[in-house]
Amino acid sequence: MSVPADAVAAEMRKIPVDYFGHAGSIRPNGRVLYPITLYQVKSPEESKAAWDYYKPVGDVDADHAFRPMNEGGCYLIK
């Protein structure tokens, strides 16, 4: 049985997406939206171990982390 790609895409946009541990969603243009964490580089004194370089300083909501669809110029959006 074959399912049209448009039907599959429509169903995918209805369900939540896990993007590397972040809850996300899929816009009609196919862009996955998810919150972004803003990091700051630690000073040498703040680093406690190897690879301990960054500290989280804030979060950016998915709605503000990506360009709005109406500004993107994507040909998939009619």
N, C-alpha and C positions, 0 to 999 in steps of 0.2 A: 504494500500500500504506500502510495506517495502522498506527501503532505506539501502543499504550496509553501514556499519560503515566506510569503507575506503572513500566513497564518502562524507559522512558527515564530517569526519576529514579533508579532502582536502578543503572543502568549509570553514570550521572554520579557517583554516590557511590563507585564503585569506582576511578575514575581520579584521578590527582593533578590539582590545580588550581593555576594560576599566578595569584596575586592581586597585581597590580602588582609583579611581580618576586619575590614571596615564595611559597614552596611552601605550598600549603594543602590542605584537604580539606573535604568537604561532609558535615555531620551529617544524620541522618534527618529533622530538623525543617527542613532547608534552609539552616541557618546555615553560612556559609563560615568555617572556622577557619584562622588564619595567625598567624605570630609577629609581635609588635609591637616596634618599636624605641622606647625611651624617650629623649627629647631634653632638653637643657638649653639655655636661652637664653645665648648668648655675651655676654661683656662687650664694650663698644666696643673695647677693646684687642685682644681675640681675633679680632674680625671683620677679615678681610683684603680683602673686596670687597663690592660691592653684593649684597644677598640672602644674605650669609653670616652668618646669625643663630643657627643652631642647631648643637650638637655632640651626637653620639650618646653616651650614657652607659651604656646597657645594653639588654638584650633580654628580652622576656617571652615564654616559650614559648606556643604556641597553646593548650595545655591549661589554662594559667593566665590567659590574656588574656580569656577569655569566660566568661560564667556557665555553670555546668554544666546539662545538659539537665534533670536532675531538679529544678532550682530555677526553671526558666523558665515553667512553666505553659502550654506550647504545646499547643494542641488537636490538632496534627498527630501528636503522640507518644501512642501508646496503651499 
